[in-house]
Amino acid sequence: MFLALASAMVLGSADFAGGLAAKKASAVAVVILSNTAGLVTALALVGLVSPSGTGRQDVLWGGLAGLCGSAGAILLYSALAGGVMSLVAPTTAAAAAAAPVLAGIALGDRLSAPAVVGVGAALVAVLLVSLGGDDGSGGGRRETARSLALALLAGAGFGAFFVFLSRTPDDHSMWPLVWARCASLSLLLVMAAARGTSLRMDRAPARPAVLSGFLDMSSSALFLIAVKHGSLAVVGLLSSLYPISTVLLARAVLDERIRRVQLLGVTLAVCSVLLLAWS
């Protein structure tokens, strides 16, 4: 549970950094640079904790996870660039949280009564945190609706990332993360070449993009370790609480307002964690 929560807090920071970069550069360029930094981080992790070889299952499940994750990242950064960060990120998390819970139950995870209540509380908490954005008016409403649609699609991609990564061999290897980034970069580079997208980026957005890649890979490593020691439903759900750190950073750095309903969501999230711990 601690590793899953740590994964969530690190991932929320990664999304915040990526969102900052996407406000000043192309979302595809940001994700490519972020994935490159993530690949370097994954190779470093392999050298430290997984010096042995890899297998086909690592390539298969890691690659599928990477493809879904990269699609989700492009959609998320596009949504963050055009919408309110404290609204988009939690909406993405709400969609992402449902996939591992449903998949975990389908694959045989058994939840006690307190755990079921905790899962429900966490899902509601994510939704409450997402209600704090400015809904705007006129053209702002249309832009908000577009951002939310992108956020929901991004969440579906991230949810699939969690599920596929959990299917990797139970040998505590970091190799699936390497193959996930290789698949991501391959897809992104093909897309960029087909569209003629420029990958040039100024230093201002490049720095948070690199930081986002490092943090995102660190979060994935924490999740991979956590899911091998716990149920997919619980670990995936706790890892989806990352909007808390995104919202807090948006408040501290961008001075985005946090409403009472969001604070209620944070409180409910803490209660859900306590319920899951008790169970």
C-alpha positions as CSV (number, residue, x, y, z in Angstrom):
1,M,0.0,0.0,0.0
2,F,2.8,2.4,0.8
3,L,4.5,1.7,-2.5
4,A,1.2,2.2,-4.4
5,L,0.6,5.5,-2.6
6,A,4.1,6.6,-3.3
7,S,3.6,5.7,-7.0
8,A,0.5,7.9,-7.0
9,M,2.2,10.9,-5.5
10,V,5.2,10.7,-7.9
11,L,2.9,10.2,-10.9
12,G,0.9,13.3,-9.9
13,S,4.1,15.3,-9.9
14,A,5.0,13.9,-13.3
15,D,1.7,14.9,-14.8
16,F,2.1,18.4,-13.3
17,A,5.5,18.8,-14.9
18,G,4.3,17.4,-18.2
19,G,1.3,19.7,-18.2
20,L,3.6,22.7,-17.7
21,A,5.7,21.6,-20.7
22,A,2.7,21.0,-22.9
23,K,1.5,24.6,-22.4
24,K,4.6,25.8,-24.2
25,A,5.3,23.0,-26.8
26,S,3.6,20.3,-28.9
27,A,2.1,17.5,-26.8
28,V,3.7,14.9,-29.1
29,A,7.2,16.5,-28.7
30,V,6.7,16.7,-24.9
31,V,5.7,13.0,-24.7
32,I,8.6,11.9,-26.9
33,L,11.2,13.7,-24.8
34,S,9.5,12.5,-21.6
35,N,9.5,8.9,-22.9
36,T,13.2,9.2,-23.8
37,A,14.0,10.4,-20.3
38,G,11.9,7.6,-19.0
39,L,13.8,5.0,-21.1
40,V,17.1,6.2,-19.8
41,T,15.7,5.9,-16.3
42,A,14.4,2.4,-17.0
43,L,17.8,1.2,-18.3
44,A,19.4,2.6,-15.2
45,L,17.0,0.6,-13.0
46,V,17.6,-2.5,-15.0
47,G,21.4,-2.1,-14.5
48,L,20.8,-1.7,-10.7
49,V,18.2,-4.4,-9.9
50,S,17.7,-6.6,-13.0
51,P,21.1,-7.5,-14.5
52,S,19.7,-10.8,-15.7
53,G,18.1,-11.3,-19.1
54,T,14.5,-10.7,-20.2
55,G,11.9,-12.9,-21.8
56,R,9.0,-12.9,-24.3
57,Q,6.4,-12.2,-21.6
58,D,8.3,-9.0,-20.6
59,V,8.2,-7.9,-24.2
60,L,4.6,-8.7,-24.8
61,W,3.0,-7.3,-21.7
62,G,5.4,-4.4,-21.3
63,G,5.0,-3.5,-25.0
64,L,1.2,-3.5,-24.8
65,A,1.4,-1.4,-21.6
66,G,3.7,1.1,-23.3
67,L,1.4,1.5,-26.3
68,C,-1.6,2.2,-24.1
69,G,0.4,4.5,-21.8
70,S,1.8,6.6,-24.7
71,A,-1.7,7.1,-26.2
72,G,-3.0,8.1,-22.8
73,A,-0.1,10.5,-22.3
74,I,-0.6,12.3,-25.6
75,L,-4.3,12.7,-24.8
76,L,-3.7,13.8,-21.2
77,Y,-1.1,16.5,-22.2
78,S,-3.4,17.8,-24.9
79,A,-6.2,18.1,-22.4
80,L,-3.9,19.7,-19.8
81,A,-2.7,22.2,-22.3
82,G,-6.2,23.4,-23.1
83,G,-8.0,23.0,-19.8
84,V,-7.7,23.6,-16.1
85,M,-5.1,21.2,-14.6
86,S,-7.0,20.6,-11.4
87,L,-10.0,19.4,-13.4
88,V,-8.4,17.4,-16.2
89,A,-6.0,15.3,-14.2
90,P,-8.6,14.0,-11.6
91,T,-11.0,13.2,-14.4
92,T,-8.3,11.1,-16.1
93,A,-7.7,9.4,-12.8
94,A,-11.3,8.6,-12.3
95,A,-11.4,6.8,-15.7
96,A,-8.0,5.1,-15.0
97,A,-9.1,3.9,-11.6
98,A,-12.0,1.8,-12.8
99,A,-10.0,-0.5,-15.2
100,P,-7.6,-2.1,-12.6
101,V,-10.5,-2.6,-10.1
102,L,-12.7,-4.3,-12.6
103,A,-9.8,-6.3,-14.1
104,G,-8.6,-7.3,-10.7
105,I,-12.0,-8.6,-9.6
106,A,-12.4,-10.4,-12.9
107,L,-9.0,-12.1,-12.4
108,G,-9.9,-13.4,-9.0
109,D,-9.1,-10.6,-6.5
110,R,-11.3,-11.0,-3.4
111,L,-12.1,-7.9,-1.4
112,S,-13.3,-7.9,2.2
113,A,-16.3,-5.7,3.2
114,P,-14.1,-2.9,4.5
115,A,-12.0,-3.1,1.3
116,V,-15.1,-2.8,-0.9
117,V,-16.2,0.3,1.1
118,G,-12.6,1.7,0.7
119,V,-12.6,1.1,-3.0
120,G,-16.0,2.9,-3.4
121,A,-14.8,5.7,-1.2
122,A,-11.6,6.2,-3.3
123,L,-13.5,6.2,-6.5
124,V,-15.9,8.9,-5.1
125,A,-12.9,10.8,-3.8
126,V,-11.3,11.0,-7.2
127,L,-14.6,12.3,-8.7
128,L,-15.0,14.9,-5.9
129,V,-11.5,16.2,-6.5
130,S,-12.4,16.5,-10.2
131,L,-15.3,18.8,-9.5
132,G,-13.1,21.7,-8.5
133,G,-12.3,23.1,-11.9
134,D,-13.6,26.2,-13.4
135,D,-16.4,25.2,-15.9
136,G,-16.2,28.6,-17.6
137,S,-18.9,29.9,-20.0
138,G,-19.4,30.3,-23.8
139,G,-16.3,29.1,-25.6
140,G,-14.8,28.1,-22.3
141,R,-17.5,25.5,-21.9
142,R,-16.8,24.0,-25.3
143,E,-13.1,23.9,-24.5
144,T,-13.8,22.4,-21.1
145,A,-16.0,19.7,-22.7
146,R,-13.2,18.9,-25.2
147,S,-10.6,18.7,-22.4
148,L,-12.8,16.4,-20.4
149,A,-13.4,14.1,-23.4
150,L,-9.7,13.8,-23.9
151,A,-9.2,13.2,-20.2
152,L,-11.6,10.3,-20.2
153,L,-9.9,8.7,-23.2
154,A,-6.5,9.3,-21.5
155,G,-7.8,7.6,-18.4
156,A,-8.8,4.5,-20.4
157,G,-5.3,4.3,-21.8
158,F,-3.7,4.6,-18.3
159,G,-6.1,2.0,-16.9
160,A,-5.0,-0.4,-19.6
161,F,-1.4,0.4,-18.8
162,F,-1.9,-0.6,-15.2
163,V,-3.6,-3.9,-16.2
164,F,-1.1,-5.0,-18.8
165,L,1.9,-4.1,-16.5
166,S,0.4,-6.3,-13.8
167,R,0.4,-9.3,-16.2
168,T,4.2,-9.3,-16.5
169,P,6.1,-12.2,-14.9
170,D,6.3,-12.2,-11.1
171,D,10.1,-12.0,-10.9
172,H,10.6,-8.4,-9.8
173,S,12.3,-7.5,-13.1
174,M,12.4,-4.0,-14.4
175,W,12.7,-5.1,-18.0
176,P,9.0,-4.7,-18.8
177,L,9.4,-1.0,-18.2
178,V,12.2,-0.9,-20.8
179,W,10.0,-2.6,-23.4
180,A,7.1,-0.4,-22.5
181,R,9.2,2.7,-23.2
182,C,10.6,1.2,-26.4
183,A,7.1,0.5,-27.7
184,S,6.0,4.0,-26.7
185,L,8.8,5.7,-28.5
186,S,8.4,3.6,-31.6
187,L,4.7,4.5,-31.9
188,L,5.3,8.2,-31.1
189,L,8.2,8.5,-33.6
190,V,6.2,6.9,-36.3
191,M,3.3,9.3,-35.6
192,A,5.6,12.3,-35.6
193,A,7.2,11.3,-38.9
194,A,3.9,10.6,-40.5
195,R,2.5,14.0,-39.5
196,G,5.7,15.9,-40.0
197,T,5.6,17.1,-36.4
198,S,8.6,19.2,-35.4
199,L,10.3,17.8,-32.3
200,R,12.3,21.0,-31.6
201,M,11.7,22.4,-28.2
202,D,13.0,25.3,-26.2
203,R,14.8,24.8,-22.9
204,A,11.8,26.2,-20.9
205,P,9.5,23.3,-21.8
206,A,12.3,20.8,-22.2
207,R,13.3,20.8,-18.6
208,P,9.9,19.9,-17.1
209,A,9.4,17.4,-19.9
210,V,12.6,15.5,-18.9
211,L,11.6,15.8,-15.2
212,S,8.2,14.4,-16.1
213,G,9.8,11.4,-17.8
214,F,12.0,10.6,-14.8
215,L,9.2,10.9,-12.4
216,D,6.8,8.9,-14.5
217,M,9.2,6.0,-14.8
218,S,9.9,6.1,-11.1
219,S,6.2,5.9,-10.5
220,S,5.9,2.9,-12.8
221,A,8.7,1.1,-11.0
222,L,7.0,1.6,-7.7
223,F,3.7,0.4,-9.1
224,L,5.3,-2.7,-10.7
225,I,6.8,-3.7,-7.3
226,A,3.6,-3.0,-5.4
227,V,1.3,-4.9,-7.8
228,K,3.5,-8.0,-7.4
229,H,2.9,-8.0,-3.6
230,G,-0.8,-7.0,-3.6
231,S,-4.1,-7.2,-5.5
232,L,-4.4,-5.4,-8.8
233,A,-7.8,-3.9,-7.7
234,V,-6.3,-2.3,-4.6
235,V,-2.9,-1.3,-5.9
236,G,-4.3,0.0,-9.1
237,L,-6.9,2.1,-7.3
238,L,-4.4,3.6,-4.8
239,S,-2.0,4.4,-7.7
240,S,-4.9,6.3,-9.2
241,L,-5.0,8.8,-6.3
242,Y,-2.3,10.8,-8.0
243,P,-4.6,13.9,-8.7
244,I,-4.1,14.9,-5.1
245,S,-0.4,15.8,-5.6
246,T,-1.3,17.3,-9.1
247,V,-4.0,19.6,-7.5
248,L,-1.7,20.6,-4.6
249,L,1.1,21.5,-7.0
250,A,-1.3,23.4,-9.2
251,R,-2.4,25.4,-6.2
252,A,1.1,26.1,-4.9
253,V,2.7,26.9,-8.3
254,L,-0.1,28.1,-10.6
255,D,-2.3,29.5,-7.8
256,E,-5.3,27.5,-9.1
257,R,-8.1,27.6,-6.6
258,I,-9.0,24.5,-4.5
259,R,-12.7,24.3,-3.7
260,R,-14.3,22.8,-0.6
261,V,-15.6,19.8,-2.6
262,Q,-12.0,19.0,-3.6
263,L,-10.9,19.2,0.0
264,L,-13.8,16.8,0.8
265,G,-12.5,14.5,-1.9
266,V,-9.0,14.5,-0.4
267,T,-10.4,13.7,3.1
268,L,-12.4,10.9,1.6
269,A,-9.3,9.6,-0.1
270,V,-7.5,9.4,3.2
271,C,-10.5,7.6,4.7
272,S,-10.4,5.1,1.9
273,V,-6.7,4.4,2.5
274,L,-7.4,3.7,6.1
275,L,-10.2,1.4,5.2
276,L,-8.0,-0.5,2.8
277,A,-5.2,-0.7,5.4
278,W,-7.7,-2.0,8.0
279,S,-8.9,-4.7,5.6
